[in-house]
């Protein structure tokens, strides 16, 4: 029999936010797949290891997923990932692919998930707590109430600031300076959380306070002044 692939969300950083289902699937899997050349350097693996010590003893395979928009390079990386994972599944093994946050939200895992599924293998997504939910809890604030809208946006965008309700900007990273300028010009209420639940976590409670440079693991929650 062929094995099964699980896309497992390990949450935003705090190992205590691992779901019971994620812990069970990881424990029951024969092989752990981790994005990156060196599995144990992966943030996703380190989060899971902190909550599941026996992960140290499991067979772990690194799957290179380059952070690039070059179509050909991405396609080649996804092809290699698919072939490697399908080879493991052909051995009848259960494989858990660890991914930060939730696999359904801006996750590179989804590309592999679809390709393995289309190749005829059984797959299952295991939800994790998304970073913007953990960040809202860290801020001790709600995201939306009553009939308010929630918008999750992958990069700085002036038009997105005009959307009603709460806007969550993820993966600001190198474009933090641009986003900071847009927020200051819009005169909105902004909250910033960097490395939520991880070592080195930092919080800023206004666009004016936020630095012009932030790490990849950062997000900005924006509300209109009257909604704060």
Phi, psi and omega in degrees: 000147176284154178279188183229141179257131176245130172264108190252118174280127182259008179086184188277343182164317180283118181299339177289349178266004171297134178282159178299323179294317179299316179299315181297313182297317179298316180295326183274348183282148179277326183229139176253123178258135184225135178293133180120160181286322182248100187309317187284353174270352181289135178298320180299317180294319181296323177296311181296320181298323180294331180262342183226083185305328183290355176301331179305328186271352185274151174296127183234133183235130177275135179240113184287124179231087185299141177273084182211159175256005179290113187303312183295319180294320179294316180299319179293319179295319179292323178296314179296320179297316180299314182297319181293316181292317179297326177297321178293318180293329178295339177276002179082016184268150172270129183238133178249118178266114183277135178218144179296149176064233181242136183297343183268357184244103178049042182259132177293341179301328185302327179297314179292319180306311182295318183292320178293321178297315180294337178280358174100013181260154179281136181225158177209135176265132178246111185297151173230165179286123180292153183299325184288334174287318178295323180294319178298319178294320178299323179282350181063037181227156174278161176268309180218152178222157178053242182257017181297150180261152177237127180238127178252120191237131186279349182200160180303135181204123182297319181296327181295331179292342180271356178291147179284155176087213183260133179244127179250118178261116180256157174056039179300311174046241184293345181262016182302318181301318179296316180295318179302316180297316180298319181292319180294322179291327182279343180054057179250172176271120183235141175234136184235131176232125179247132178055051181302123179079000180253170174297136180087016179301139178222149182227137173232143186248021173197160178294327180295322181285328187296142180286167180278351178226133178225160179283171179302326184272061182223151174212158183234127177255122186241133175226157173290154185307318184287350182263353188291000000 
